[in-house]
């Protein structure tokens, strides 16, 4: 079975185990909340306009992401799968990147919710230049809280190499921090920080990514299906190694609210 078929099997598996959940949160807020029990499919175009320490280079990636809520052992879970497809890169290669999958066990609280679970990275890249060549696993945890129109929180993922594909590349040992801050505006608009990933590389003992970004989002019903349109801009201030200098993202998220 080739890598593309493996990815489709995983997506189908999580679609089959989806179950209904009730939410006491507005759809506008839930669409920006990684811990919300919403089934969603999103397509995100990530355009890197410039790179640190590379001259006159750009890149582009289309990120496919699906989130599926389900119940297991009486607990709420959210499974999320992310698969990048690189359309343009400084290496000149294009194709699938590494797949990232996590399962978050979610606990509801009076102030919001928190979650914890495993995250894993699989070396599904179709070219060595597009992936790490490593199997990596680790813990993921985070929380979100709401106060009127404000949603805020913090999400953390940690990936540590457990095996490789004989790629000869450096091990993946990273911690990723994603701050969450959104403000709901009238007419289903929202503003906030972008999906910034602060990445600490334990192998190099340095911050590999230190971004600062903003986003604007609009929730709209299209053909009876809630869809969120998001535009964002990020500037990465970690410039010691090769990495993105500035990034523009555009996301379309299809939302399938489930109730029970």
C-alpha positions as MATLAB code, in Angstrom:
seq = 'XXXXXXXXXXXXXXXXXXXXXXXXXXXXXXXXXXXXXXXXXXXXXXXXXXXXXXXXXXXXXXXXXXXXXXXXXXXXXXXXXXXXXXXXXXXXXXXXXXXXXXXXXXXXXXXXXXXXXXXXXXXXXXXXXXXXXXXXXXXXXXXXXXXXXXXXXXXXXXXXXXXXXXXXXXXXXXXXXXXXXXXXXXXXXXXXXXXXXXXXXXXXXXXXXXXXXXXXXXXXXXXXXXXXXXXXXXXXXXXXXXXXXXXXXXXXXXXXXXXX';
ca = [
       0.000    0.000    0.000;
       1.561    3.313   -1.037;
       1.632    6.380    1.208;
      -1.304    8.130   -0.432;
      -3.579    5.135    0.189;
      -2.353    4.872    3.798;
      -3.392    8.492    4.379;
      -6.853    7.850    2.913;
      -7.324    4.798    5.162;
      -6.486    6.860    8.255;
      -8.916    9.611    7.244;
     -11.672    7.058    6.626;
     -11.064    5.401    9.998;
     -11.561    8.620   11.927;
     -14.607    9.530    9.875;
     -16.227    6.217   10.817;
     -15.739    6.682   14.579;
     -17.224   10.195   14.682;
     -20.078   10.633   17.157;
     -22.333   13.503   18.280;
     -21.591   15.997   21.067;
     -23.310   19.013   22.572;
     -21.479   22.325   22.834;
     -22.263   25.337   25.027;
     -20.188   27.655   22.853;
     -21.068   29.881   19.929;
     -20.143   28.494   16.547;
     -18.034   31.601   15.875;
     -15.873   30.889   18.933;
     -15.823   27.122   18.438;
     -14.528   27.521   14.885;
     -11.376   29.125   16.350;
     -11.018   26.646   19.235;
      -8.817   23.536   18.724;
     -10.498   21.855   21.721;
     -14.081   22.318   20.474;
     -16.056   19.207   19.509;
     -16.627   20.190   15.913;
     -16.186   17.993   12.903;
     -14.329   20.042   10.318;
     -12.319   19.804    7.146;
     -10.025   22.660    6.222;
      -7.836   23.563    3.294;
      -5.102   26.064    4.083;
      -2.780   27.668    1.576;
       0.517   28.677    3.210;
       2.657   31.015    1.113;
       6.188   31.792    2.276;
       7.185   35.011    0.579;
      10.814   35.006    1.706;
      13.272   32.925    3.720;
      15.944   33.808    6.216;
      19.435   33.029    4.903;
      18.215   32.185    1.397;
      18.320   34.676   -1.464;
      15.245   35.298   -3.582;
      13.390   32.101   -2.627;
       9.732   31.450   -1.873;
       7.567   28.444   -1.137;
       3.972   27.279   -0.995;
       2.187   24.484    0.848;
      -1.432   23.355    0.850;
      -2.317   21.938    4.265;
      -5.214   19.490    4.494;
      -6.612   19.082    8.009;
      -9.564   17.175    9.411;
     -10.868   17.182   12.990;
     -13.271   14.513   14.222;
     -14.896   14.382   17.684;
     -15.743   10.968   19.153;
     -16.398    9.220   22.457;
     -14.070    6.599   23.922;
     -14.424    5.002   27.375;
     -16.960    7.667   28.318;
     -14.592   10.537   27.504;
     -14.775   13.191   24.806;
     -11.974   12.939   22.270;
     -10.905   15.021   19.313;
      -8.789   13.378   16.641;
      -7.028   15.706   14.229;
      -5.010   14.760   11.200;
      -2.843   17.216    9.232;
      -1.210   16.469    5.915;
       0.800   19.057    3.935;
       1.198   19.004    0.180;
       4.150   21.109   -0.921;
       3.490   22.802   -4.259;
       6.658   24.925   -4.330;
       9.864   24.806   -2.300;
      13.433   26.128   -2.416;
      14.580   22.550   -3.116;
      12.509   22.513   -6.299;
      10.632   19.429   -5.081;
       6.883   19.066   -4.626;
       4.689   16.399   -3.075;
       3.343   15.154    0.240;
       5.012   16.111    3.506;
       4.888   14.345    6.886;
       1.510   13.517    8.410;
       0.776   14.685   11.980;
      -1.961   13.072   14.032;
      -3.137   13.714   17.567;
      -5.941   12.528   19.806;
      -6.988   14.946   22.542;
      -9.060   13.800   25.535;
     -11.169   16.845   26.432;
     -12.431   17.767   29.909;
     -15.130   20.415   30.322;
     -14.771   22.965   33.136;
     -16.882   25.908   34.328;
     -14.325   28.333   32.845;
     -13.723   26.472   29.568;
     -12.019   23.186   28.808;
      -8.646   21.499   28.800;
      -7.290   18.471   27.019;
      -4.404   16.033   26.949;
      -3.378   13.206   24.653;
      -0.738   11.784   22.309;
       0.595   13.369   19.133;
       2.586   11.563   16.458;
       4.369   12.345   13.223;
       4.614    9.789   10.419;
       7.198   10.041    7.605;
       4.721   10.123    4.714;
       6.751   12.564    2.613;
       7.068   11.505   -1.013;
      10.529   13.068   -1.261;
      13.377   13.216    1.263;
      13.601   16.998    0.842;
       9.995   17.437    1.989;
      10.007   15.499    5.253;
      11.987   14.532    8.329;
      12.232   10.817    7.593;
      11.394   10.180   11.262;
       8.649    8.591   13.316;
       8.048   10.878   16.291;
       5.612   10.770   19.221;
       4.971   12.775   22.370;
       2.346   14.429   24.556;
      -0.055   17.193   23.554;
      -1.963   19.330   26.030;
      -3.694   22.656   26.206;
      -6.651   24.682   27.398;
      -9.070   27.334   26.215;
     -11.256   29.717   28.200;
     -13.991   32.094   27.157;
     -15.074   35.427   28.587;
     -17.916   37.064   26.705;
     -16.538   37.610   23.188;
     -12.949   36.660   24.031;
     -11.463   33.204   23.518;
      -7.968   32.640   24.874;
      -5.701   29.732   25.706;
      -2.512   27.850   24.973;
      -1.811   24.629   23.106;
       1.370   22.567   23.335;
       2.657   19.655   21.244;
       5.897   17.729   21.758;
       7.477   15.383   19.227;
      10.446   13.117   19.922;
      11.995   10.703   17.426;
      11.361    7.011   18.125;
      12.405    5.533   14.754;
      13.482    6.642   11.311;
      13.419    5.718    7.645;
      17.230    5.524    7.359;
      17.129    9.097    6.101;
      20.309   10.151    7.870;
      18.593   13.378    8.923;
      18.677   15.039   12.326;
      16.243   13.647   14.872;
      12.946   15.435   15.480;
      12.926   16.594   19.115;
      10.762   19.704   19.307;
       8.239   21.452   21.513;
       5.552   23.564   19.828;
       3.594   26.287   21.599;
       0.504   27.851   20.026;
      -1.109   30.820   21.819;
      -4.831   31.290   21.216;
      -6.511   34.698   21.297;
      -9.658   35.618   19.377;
     -12.249   38.360   19.674;
     -15.711   37.824   18.185;
     -17.069   40.770   16.203;
     -20.604   41.453   14.943;
     -21.898   39.776   11.788;
     -19.830   36.615   12.422;
     -16.455   38.304   11.979;
     -13.533   37.635   14.317;
      -9.999   38.939   14.768;
      -7.086   37.539   16.711;
      -3.610   36.124   16.585;
      -2.762   33.767   13.753;
      -2.074   30.054   14.267;
       1.418   30.950   15.435;
       3.687   28.001   16.239;
       6.594   28.847   18.531;
       8.968   25.918   17.923;
      11.809   25.039   20.277;
      14.384   22.644   18.786;
      15.865   20.529   21.593;
      18.507   19.122   19.234;
      19.879   22.551   18.391;
      18.988   24.041   21.796;
      17.360   27.048   20.108;
      14.076   28.545   18.999;
      13.527   27.448   15.407;
      10.454   29.640   14.975;
       9.406   32.843   16.773;
       6.448   34.213   14.823;
       4.130   37.126   15.393;
       0.943   37.210   13.371;
      -2.629   38.418   13.085;
      -5.721   37.003   11.419;
      -9.221   37.999   10.405;
     -11.997   35.432   10.008;
     -15.531   35.371    8.660;
     -18.131   32.656    9.280;
     -20.675   32.245    6.499;
     -23.272   29.681    5.502;
     -22.715   28.400    1.979;
     -25.336   25.991    0.699;
     -26.452   25.278    4.249;
     -22.920   24.401    5.401;
     -21.113   26.729    7.835;
     -17.779   27.753    6.369;
     -15.050   29.857    7.902;
     -12.769   31.975    5.725;
      -9.529   33.089    7.365;
      -6.696   35.320    6.175;
      -3.535   35.813    8.221;
      -0.048   37.261    8.097;
       2.986   36.154   10.145;
       6.517   37.438   10.579;
       9.112   34.977   11.899;
      11.820   36.605   14.024;
      13.993   33.477   14.399;
      16.663   34.183   11.777;
      19.717   32.119   12.775;
      18.931   29.273   10.372;
      17.026   28.790    7.127;
      13.368   29.406    7.845;
      10.408   31.438    6.703;
      10.764   35.217    6.981;
       7.140   36.138    6.309;
       4.076   34.021    5.597;
       0.586   34.708    4.246;
      -2.107   32.107    4.924;
      -5.597   31.701    3.516;
      -7.895   29.048    4.966;
     -11.297   27.649    4.063;
     -12.799   25.497    6.822;
     -15.940   23.393    6.301;
     -17.711   22.967    9.661;
     -20.150   20.190   10.512;
     -21.693   20.974   13.930;
     -22.869   17.864   15.770;
     -25.317   17.843   18.597;
     -26.544   15.219   20.974;
];
